[in-house]
Amino acid sequence: MMGPRQEAQAALFYEFSLEEHVPQDHLQRSIDLFVDLSSIRAHLADFYSHTGRPSVDPELLIRMLLVGYCFGIRSERRLCEEVHLNLAYRWFCRLDLTDRI
């Protein structure tokens, strides 16, 4: 007997790895091999204020701009949408699934 469609209940925990879902031959992986932005925060620390609203992470900003340049995304709003939707872009920008753009 066919009953009414059951509403799916959201899982409490998910086991998901962006690392596993980005193909090894993806362009973002090739670029990531040559991009080392680990010291960028230290170089730019003097330009950021300690008061007011928190600023955008400079590494995230540069990584997002690289995505935009490589894939021809000219609009910052469109870039934010693409990084929000594309798992490879999220991986390259060092964002988790739950991180806000």
N, CA, C and O atoms as CSV, one atom per row, in Angstrom:
chain,resi,resn,atom,element,x,y,z
A,1,MET,N,N,0.844,-1.171,0.000
A,1,MET,CA,C,0.000,0.000,0.000
A,1,MET,C,C,0.894,1.239,0.000
A,1,MET,O,O,1.882,1.312,0.730
A,2,MET,N,N,0.531,2.194,-0.820
A,2,MET,CA,C,1.309,3.427,-0.913
A,2,MET,C,C,0.696,4.467,0.008
A,2,MET,O,O,-0.469,4.839,-0.127
A,3,GLY,N,N,1.501,4.921,0.935
A,3,GLY,CA,C,1.039,5.938,1.863
A,3,GLY,C,C,1.454,7.318,1.384
A,3,GLY,O,O,2.041,7.459,0.311
A,4,PRO,N,N,1.153,8.317,2.166
A,4,PRO,CA,C,1.555,9.673,1.796
A,4,PRO,C,C,3.073,9.819,1.853
A,4,PRO,O,O,3.754,9.105,2.589
A,5,ARG,N,N,3.568,10.723,1.089
A,5,ARG,CA,C,5.011,10.961,1.046
A,5,ARG,C,C,5.475,11.480,2.401
A,5,ARG,O,O,4.905,12.420,2.955
A,6,GLN,N,N,6.498,10.861,2.910
A,6,GLN,CA,C,7.045,11.253,4.202
A,6,GLN,C,C,8.012,12.415,4.011
A,6,GLN,O,O,8.813,12.424,3.076
A,7,GLU,N,N,7.930,13.379,4.894
A,7,GLU,CA,C,8.880,14.488,4.873
A,7,GLU,C,C,10.210,13.988,5.408
A,7,GLU,O,O,10.272,13.329,6.446
A,8,ALA,N,N,11.261,14.307,4.691
A,8,ALA,CA,C,12.598,13.881,5.126
A,8,ALA,C,C,13.026,14.697,6.339
A,8,ALA,O,O,12.907,15.922,6.363
A,9,GLN,N,N,13.520,13.993,7.331
A,9,GLN,CA,C,14.027,14.671,8.517
A,9,GLN,C,C,15.515,14.913,8.320
A,9,GLN,O,O,16.248,14.015,7.906
A,10,ALA,N,N,15.947,16.104,8.610
A,10,ALA,CA,C,17.360,16.433,8.448
A,10,ALA,C,C,18.205,15.628,9.417
A,10,ALA,O,O,17.821,15.418,10.568
A,11,ALA,N,N,19.346,15.186,8.949
A,11,ALA,CA,C,20.259,14.432,9.799
A,11,ALA,C,C,20.907,15.367,10.812
A,11,ALA,O,O,21.111,16.552,10.547
A,12,LEU,N,N,21.219,14.821,11.956
A,12,LEU,CA,C,21.868,15.624,12.984
A,12,LEU,C,C,23.337,15.851,12.665
A,12,LEU,O,O,23.884,16.915,12.956
A,13,PHE,N,N,23.975,14.848,12.067
A,13,PHE,CA,C,25.394,14.946,11.754
A,13,PHE,C,C,25.618,14.488,10.325
A,13,PHE,O,O,24.999,13.531,9.860
A,14,TYR,N,N,26.504,15.178,9.642
A,14,TYR,CA,C,26.863,14.804,8.292
A,14,TYR,C,C,28.351,14.499,8.241
A,14,TYR,O,O,29.159,15.174,8.878
A,15,GLU,N,N,28.694,13.494,7.489
A,15,GLU,CA,C,30.100,13.196,7.257
A,15,GLU,C,C,30.382,13.547,5.810
A,15,GLU,O,O,30.067,12.781,4.900
A,16,PHE,N,N,30.978,14.712,5.605
A,16,PHE,CA,C,31.201,15.221,4.258
A,16,PHE,C,C,32.567,15.887,4.215
A,16,PHE,O,O,32.915,16.669,5.101
A,17,SER,N,N,33.330,15.577,3.192
A,17,SER,CA,C,34.654,16.148,3.053
A,17,SER,C,C,34.765,16.833,1.690
A,17,SER,O,O,34.598,16.198,0.648
A,18,LEU,N,N,35.047,18.130,1.713
A,18,LEU,CA,C,35.257,18.838,0.450
A,18,LEU,C,C,36.456,18.271,-0.288
A,18,LEU,O,O,36.461,18.204,-1.517
A,19,GLU,N,N,37.459,17.867,0.449
A,19,GLU,CA,C,38.685,17.314,-0.146
A,19,GLU,C,C,38.368,16.142,-1.067
A,19,GLU,O,O,38.976,16.001,-2.128
A,20,GLU,N,N,37.432,15.314,-0.670
A,20,GLU,CA,C,37.067,14.138,-1.461
A,20,GLU,C,C,36.214,14.485,-2.675
A,20,GLU,O,O,36.162,13.706,-3.627
A,21,HIS,N,N,35.548,15.628,-2.666
A,21,HIS,CA,C,34.623,15.968,-3.732
A,21,HIS,C,C,35.215,16.882,-4.804
A,21,HIS,O,O,34.556,17.168,-5.803
A,22,VAL,N,N,36.438,17.338,-4.609
A,22,VAL,CA,C,37.105,18.153,-5.625
A,22,VAL,C,C,38.024,17.227,-6.412
A,22,VAL,O,O,38.940,16.639,-5.837
A,23,PRO,N,N,37.796,17.088,-7.714
A,23,PRO,CA,C,38.611,16.168,-8.515
A,23,PRO,C,C,40.093,16.522,-8.464
A,23,PRO,O,O,40.459,17.693,-8.358
A,24,GLN,N,N,40.930,15.512,-8.539
A,24,GLN,CA,C,42.375,15.726,-8.469
A,24,GLN,C,C,42.898,16.541,-9.641
A,24,GLN,O,O,43.921,17.211,-9.507
A,25,ASP,N,N,42.228,16.504,-10.784
A,25,ASP,CA,C,42.694,17.240,-11.957
A,25,ASP,C,C,42.003,18.597,-12.128
A,25,ASP,O,O,42.088,19.200,-13.198
A,26,HIS,N,N,41.333,19.073,-11.100
A,26,HIS,CA,C,40.640,20.364,-11.183
A,26,HIS,C,C,41.657,21.504,-11.206
A,26,HIS,O,O,42.699,21.422,-10.555
A,27,LEU,N,N,41.358,22.561,-11.949
A,27,LEU,CA,C,42.244,23.708,-12.076
A,27,LEU,C,C,42.582,24.314,-10.718
A,27,LEU,O,O,43.712,24.752,-10.498
A,28,GLN,N,N,41.626,24.341,-9.820
A,28,GLN,CA,C,41.866,24.935,-8.504
A,28,GLN,C,C,42.968,24.204,-7.737
A,28,GLN,O,O,43.732,24.831,-7.004
A,29,ARG,N,N,43.054,22.893,-7.900
A,29,ARG,CA,C,44.120,22.138,-7.233
A,29,ARG,C,C,45.486,22.509,-7.805
A,29,ARG,O,O,46.463,22.610,-7.064
A,30,SER,N,N,45.554,22.708,-9.104
A,30,SER,CA,C,46.819,23.097,-9.733
A,30,SER,C,C,47.271,24.474,-9.251
A,30,SER,O,O,48.454,24.685,-8.981
A,31,ILE,N,N,46.344,25.389,-9.145
A,31,ILE,CA,C,46.671,26.736,-8.678
A,31,ILE,C,C,47.074,26.696,-7.213
A,31,ILE,O,O,48.001,27.393,-6.801
A,32,ASP,N,N,46.386,25.887,-6.428
A,32,ASP,CA,C,46.646,25.820,-4.992
A,32,ASP,C,C,48.068,25.343,-4.683
A,32,ASP,O,O,48.625,25.691,-3.642
A,33,LEU,N,N,48.649,24.559,-5.571
A,33,LEU,CA,C,50.016,24.095,-5.363
A,33,LEU,C,C,51.016,25.252,-5.327
A,33,LEU,O,O,52.046,25.165,-4.659
A,34,PHE,N,N,50.710,26.334,-6.047
A,34,PHE,CA,C,51.639,27.445,-6.172
A,34,PHE,C,C,51.265,28.665,-5.331
A,34,PHE,O,O,52.042,29.616,-5.246
A,35,VAL,N,N,50.105,28.649,-4.720
A,35,VAL,CA,C,49.637,29.795,-3.939
A,35,VAL,C,C,49.885,29.533,-2.459
A,35,VAL,O,O,49.296,28.628,-1.867
A,36,ASP,N,N,50.765,30.337,-1.875
A,36,ASP,CA,C,51.027,30.236,-0.448
A,36,ASP,C,C,50.748,31.600,0.182
A,36,ASP,O,O,51.546,32.530,0.063
A,37,LEU,N,N,49.625,31.697,0.839
A,37,LEU,CA,C,49.221,32.956,1.457
A,37,LEU,C,C,49.272,32.881,2.978
A,37,LEU,O,O,48.583,33.638,3.662
A,38,SER,N,N,50.076,31.981,3.504
A,38,SER,CA,C,50.113,31.778,4.950
A,38,SER,C,C,50.665,32.984,5.709
A,38,SER,O,O,50.326,33.175,6.877
A,39,SER,N,N,51.500,33.794,5.079
A,39,SER,CA,C,52.099,34.935,5.786
A,39,SER,C,C,51.419,36.264,5.450
A,39,SER,O,O,51.883,37.317,5.888
A,40,ILE,N,N,50.353,36.231,4.698
A,40,ILE,CA,C,49.714,37.482,4.247
A,40,ILE,C,C,49.130,38.272,5.421
A,40,ILE,O,O,49.175,39.502,5.421
A,41,ARG,N,N,48.588,37.578,6.411
A,41,ARG,CA,C,48.000,38.274,7.568
A,41,ARG,C,C,49.054,39.073,8.322
A,41,ARG,O,O,48.798,40.199,8.750
A,42,ALA,N,N,50.246,38.487,8.483
A,42,ALA,CA,C,51.318,39.176,9.205
A,42,ALA,C,C,51.779,40.420,8.448
A,42,ALA,O,O,52.090,41.438,9.066
A,43,HIS,N,N,51.826,40.348,7.130
A,43,HIS,CA,C,52.257,41.494,6.329
A,43,HIS,C,C,51.238,42.629,6.346
A,43,HIS,O,O,51.603,43.802,6.270
A,44,LEU,N,N,49.976,42.279,6.444
A,44,LEU,CA,C,48.914,43.291,6.374
A,44,LEU,C,C,48.356,43.694,7.740
A,44,LEU,O,O,47.439,44.512,7.803
A,45,ALA,N,N,48.878,43.149,8.814
A,45,ALA,CA,C,48.332,43.404,10.153
A,45,ALA,C,C,48.317,44.884,10.514
A,45,ALA,O,O,47.394,45.334,11.193
A,46,ASP,N,N,49.304,45.643,10.085
A,46,ASP,CA,C,49.370,47.071,10.432
A,46,ASP,C,C,48.272,47.893,9.765
A,46,ASP,O,O,47.972,48.998,10.217
A,47,PHE,N,N,47.676,47.377,8.708
A,47,PHE,CA,C,46.661,48.126,7.967
A,47,PHE,C,C,45.245,47.876,8.481
A,47,PHE,O,O,44.302,48.505,8.002
A,48,TYR,N,N,45.078,46.979,9.438
A,48,TYR,CA,C,43.765,46.643,9.954
A,48,TYR,C,C,43.573,47.254,11.332
A,48,TYR,O,O,44.476,47.226,12.169
A,49,SER,N,N,42.396,47.800,11.557
A,49,SER,CA,C,42.070,48.433,12.829
A,49,SER,C,C,41.619,47.383,13.841
A,49,SER,O,O,41.090,46.332,13.478
A,50,HIS,N,N,41.837,47.689,15.101
A,50,HIS,CA,C,41.400,46.787,16.162
A,50,HIS,C,C,40.022,47.167,16.695
A,50,HIS,O,O,39.467,46.471,17.545
A,51,THR,N,N,39.478,48.262,16.197
A,51,THR,CA,C,38.149,48.688,16.622
A,51,THR,C,C,37.194,48.606,15.442
A,51,THR,O,O,37.617,48.528,14.289
A,52,GLY,N,N,35.922,48.624,15.741
A,52,GLY,CA,C,34.916,48.580,14.686
A,52,GLY,C,C,34.563,47.166,14.286
A,52,GLY,O,O,34.859,46.204,14.995
A,53,ARG,N,N,33.922,47.060,13.134
A,53,ARG,CA,C,33.485,45.764,12.635
A,53,ARG,C,C,34.677,44.910,12.212
A,53,ARG,O,O,35.696,45.443,11.773
A,54,PRO,N,N,34.556,43.599,12.339
A,54,PRO,CA,C,35.652,42.737,11.888
A,54,PRO,C,C,35.840,42.860,10.376
A,54,PRO,O,O,34.873,42.996,9.626
A,55,SER,N,N,37.076,42.811,9.954
A,55,SER,CA,C,37.381,42.967,8.535
A,55,SER,C,C,37.328,41.620,7.823
A,55,SER,O,O,37.230,40.567,8.454
A,56,VAL,N,N,37.393,41.676,6.516
A,56,VAL,CA,C,37.431,40.472,5.698
A,56,VAL,C,C,38.830,39.873,5.808
A,56,VAL,O,O,39.826,40.595,5.771
A,57,ASP,N,N,38.898,38.581,5.940
A,57,ASP,CA,C,40.177,37.886,6.003
A,57,ASP,C,C,40.930,38.111,4.686
A,57,ASP,O,O,40.399,37.794,3.621
A,58,PRO,N,N,42.165,38.656,4.736
A,58,PRO,CA,C,42.875,38.955,3.490
A,58,PRO,C,C,43.172,37.720,2.653
A,58,PRO,O,O,43.173,37.801,1.425
A,59,GLU,N,N,43.424,36.585,3.285
A,59,GLU,CA,C,43.672,35.363,2.500
A,59,GLU,C,C,42.417,34.943,1.744
A,59,GLU,O,O,42.487,34.567,0.574
A,60,LEU,N,N,41.277,35.006,2.411
A,60,LEU,CA,C,40.011,34.670,1.752
A,60,LEU,C,C,39.747,35.623,0.598
A,60,LEU,O,O,39.338,35.189,-0.479
A,61,LEU,N,N,39.971,36.892,0.804
A,61,LEU,CA,C,39.737,37.889,-0.240
A,61,LEU,C,C,40.602,37.618,-1.473
A,61,LEU,O,O,40.108,37.657,-2.600
A,62,ILE,N,N,41.875,37.347,-1.262
A,62,ILE,CA,C,42.773,37.095,-2.394
A,62,ILE,C,C,42.413,35.791,-3.097
A,62,ILE,O,O,42.448,35.718,-4.325
A,63,ARG,N,N,42.071,34.775,-2.335
A,63,ARG,CA,C,41.680,33.501,-2.949
A,63,ARG,C,C,40.400,33.660,-3.772
A,63,ARG,O,O,40.286,33.103,-4.864
A,64,MET,N,N,39.448,34.414,-3.249
A,64,MET,CA,C,38.215,34.641,-4.013
A,64,MET,C,C,38.499,35.435,-5.285
A,64,MET,O,O,37.927,35.143,-6.335
A,65,LEU,N,N,39.374,36.432,-5.201
A,65,LEU,CA,C,39.722,37.198,-6.396
A,65,LEU,C,C,40.425,36.323,-7.427
A,65,LEU,O,O,40.205,36.493,-8.626
A,66,LEU,N,N,41.260,35.396,-6.986
A,66,LEU,CA,C,41.898,34.467,-7.919
A,66,LEU,C,C,40.870,33.597,-8.633
A,66,LEU,O,O,40.988,33.344,-9.832
A,67,VAL,N,N,39.867,33.142,-7.895
A,67,VAL,CA,C,38.778,32.377,-8.514
A,67,VAL,C,C,38.090,33.225,-9.576
A,67,VAL,O,O,37.829,32.753,-10.682
A,68,GLY,N,N,37.798,34.472,-9.240
A,68,GLY,CA,C,37.145,35.360,-10.189
A,68,GLY,C,C,37.971,35.594,-11.436
A,68,GLY,O,O,37.438,35.574,-12.545
A,69,TYR,N,N,39.265,35.817,-11.268
A,69,TYR,CA,C,40.133,36.049,-12.424
A,69,TYR,C,C,40.259,34.803,-13.292
A,69,TYR,O,O,40.224,34.897,-14.519
A,70,CYS,N,N,40.406,33.647,-12.673
A,70,CYS,CA,C,40.602,32.405,-13.432
A,70,CYS,C,C,39.359,31.972,-14.203
A,70,CYS,O,O,39.467,31.373,-15.273
A,71,PHE,N,N,38.198,32.268,-13.670
A,71,PHE,CA,C,36.967,31.797,-14.291
A,71,PHE,C,C,36.135,32.926,-14.893
A,71,PHE,O,O,34.974,32.715,-15.242
A,72,GLY,N,N,36.704,34.104,-15.017
A,72,GLY,CA,C,36.030,35.205,-15.700
A,72,GLY,C,C,34.806,35.727,-14.988
A,72,GLY,O,O,33.843,36.135,-15.637
A,73,ILE,N,N,34.820,35.725,-13.672
A,73,ILE,CA,C,33.690,36.238,-12.899
A,73,ILE,C,C,34.029,37.679,-12.535
A,73,ILE,O,O,34.898,37.926,-11.699
A,74,ARG,N,N,33.351,38.614,-13.157
A,74,ARG,CA,C,33.695,40.027,-12.996
A,74,ARG,C,C,32.974,40.716,-11.853
A,74,ARG,O,O,33.496,41.669,-11.274
A,75,SER,N,N,31.804,40.254,-11.529
A,75,SER,CA,C,31.005,40.885,-10.494
A,75,SER,C,C,31.325,40.282,-9.135
A,75,SER,O,O,31.416,39.063,-8.995
A,76,GLU,N,N,31.497,41.141,-8.134
A,76,GLU,CA,C,31.764,40.639,-6.786
A,76,GLU,C,C,30.565,39.891,-6.222
A,76,GLU,O,O,30.729,38.897,-5.516
A,77,ARG,N,N,29.372,40.358,-6.526
A,77,ARG,CA,C,28.173,39.658,-6.056
A,77,ARG,C,C,28.076,38.283,-6.697
A,77,ARG,O,O,27.762,37.296,-6.030
A,78,ARG,N,N,28.346,38.226,-7.991
A,78,ARG,CA,C,28.316,36.939,-8.694
A,78,ARG,C,C,29.412,36.021,-8.159
A,78,ARG,O,O,29.201,34.814,-8.034
A,79,LEU,N,N,30.574,36.578,-7.844
A,79,LEU,CA,C,31.660,35.792,-7.279
A,79,LEU,C,C,31.250,35.187,-5.938
A,79,LEU,O,O,31.527,34.017,-5.676
A,80,CYS,N,N,30.603,35.966,-5.103
A,80,CYS,CA,C,30.117,35.448,-3.816
A,80,CYS,C,C,29.115,34.318,-4.023
A,80,CYS,O,O,29.149,33.320,-3.304
A,81,GLU,N,N,28.226,34.468,-5.001
A,81,GLU,CA,C,27.254,33.410,-5.299
A,81,GLU,C,C,27.951,32.145,-5.775
A,81,GLU,O,O,27.607,31.043,-5.347
A,82,GLU,N,N,28.938,32.303,-6.667
A,82,GLU,CA,C,29.648,31.149,-7.205
A,82,GLU,C,C,30.444,30.420,-6.125
A,82,GLU,O,O,30.448,29.190,-6.082
A,83,VAL,N,N,31.111,31.165,-5.259
A,83,VAL,CA,C,31.865,30.534,-4.175
A,83,VAL,C,C,30.903,29.842,-3.208
A,83,VAL,O,O,31.233,28.801,-2.639
A,84,HIS,N,N,29.733,30.413,-3.027
A,84,HIS,CA,C,28.726,29.796,-2.162
A,84,HIS,C,C,28.250,28.461,-2.740
A,84,HIS,O,O,28.022,27.511,-1.991
A,85,LEU,N,N,28.098,28.382,-4.059
A,85,LEU,CA,C,27.521,27.204,-4.695
A,85,LEU,C,C,28.531,26.134,-5.101
A,85,LEU,O,O,28.222,24.944,-5.040
A,86,ASN,N,N,29.721,26.534,-5.510
A,86,ASN,CA,C,30.683,25.600,-6.103
A,86,ASN,C,C,31.606,25.022,-5.025
A,86,ASN,O,O,32.290,25.760,-4.316
A,87,LEU,N,N,31.611,23.701,-4.918
A,87,LEU,CA,C,32.415,23.046,-3.888
A,87,LEU,C,C,33.915,23.240,-4.106
A,87,LEU,O,O,34.663,23.392,-3.141
A,88,ALA,N,N,34.355,23.236,-5.348
A,88,ALA,CA,C,35.781,23.422,-5.638
A,88,ALA,C,C,36.230,24.823,-5.240
A,88,ALA,O,O,37.334,24.998,-4.724
A,89,TYR,N,N,35.385,25.817,-5.474
A,89,TYR,CA,C,35.726,27.184,-5.083
A,89,TYR,C,C,35.793,27.296,-3.558
A,89,TYR,O,O,36.680,27.956,-3.017
A,90,ARG,N,N,34.850,26.649,-2.873
A,90,ARG,CA,C,34.863,26.657,-1.408
A,90,ARG,C,C,36.140,26.009,-0.891
A,90,ARG,O,O,36.771,26.517,0.036
A,91,TRP,N,N,36.517,24.882,-1.498
A,91,TRP,CA,C,37.735,24.190,-1.083
A,91,TRP,C,C,38.948,25.095,-1.270
A,91,TRP,O,O,39.785,25.200,-0.374
A,92,PHE,N,N,39.048,25.749,-2.426
A,92,PHE,CA,C,40.181,26.619,-2.720
A,92,PHE,C,C,40.248,27.794,-1.755
A,92,PHE,O,O,41.336,28.223,-1.373
A,93,CYS,N,N,39.103,28.310,-1.362
A,93,CYS,CA,C,39.042,29.454,-0.447
A,93,CYS,C,C,39.150,29.032,1.019
A,93,CYS,O,O,39.056,29.871,1.915
A,94,ARG,N,N,39.342,27.759,1.261
A,94,ARG,CA,C,39.491,27.226,2.615
A,94,ARG,C,C,38.224,27.429,3.466
A,94,ARG,O,O,38.297,27.680,4.668
A,95,LEU,N,N,37.075,27.313,2.809
A,95,LEU,CA,C,35.798,27.465,3.497
A,95,LEU,C,C,35.163,26.104,3.713
A,95,LEU,O,O,35.308,25.201,2.889
A,96,ASP,N,N,34.470,25.966,4.806
A,96,ASP,CA,C,33.719,24.759,5.095
A,96,ASP,C,C,32.306,24.941,4.541
A,96,ASP,O,O,31.951,26.027,4.084
A,97,LEU,N,N,31.517,23.896,4.580
A,97,LEU,CA,C,30.144,23.976,4.066
A,97,LEU,C,C,29.294,24.950,4.866
A,97,LEU,O,O,28.343,25.523,4.334
A,98,THR,N,N,29.619,25.141,6.120
A,98,THR,CA,C,28.800,25.987,6.976
A,98,THR,C,C,29.299,27.427,7.047
A,98,THR,O,O,28.633,28.274,7.642
A,99,ASP,N,N,30.458,27.725,6.453
A,99,ASP,CA,C,30.997,29.082,6.503
A,99,ASP,C,C,30.216,30.029,5.605
A,99,ASP,O,O,29.813,29.671,4.498
A,100,ARG,N,N,30.010,31.244,6.100
A,100,ARG,CA,C,29.312,32.265,5.325
A,100,ARG,C,C,30.282,32.934,4.363
A,100,ARG,O,O,31.477,33.048,4.638
A,101,ILE,N,N,29.758,33.363,3.258
A,101,ILE,CA,C,30.576,34.053,2.253
A,101,ILE,C,C,30.438,35.543,2.460
A,101,ILE,O,O,31.040,36.327,1.727
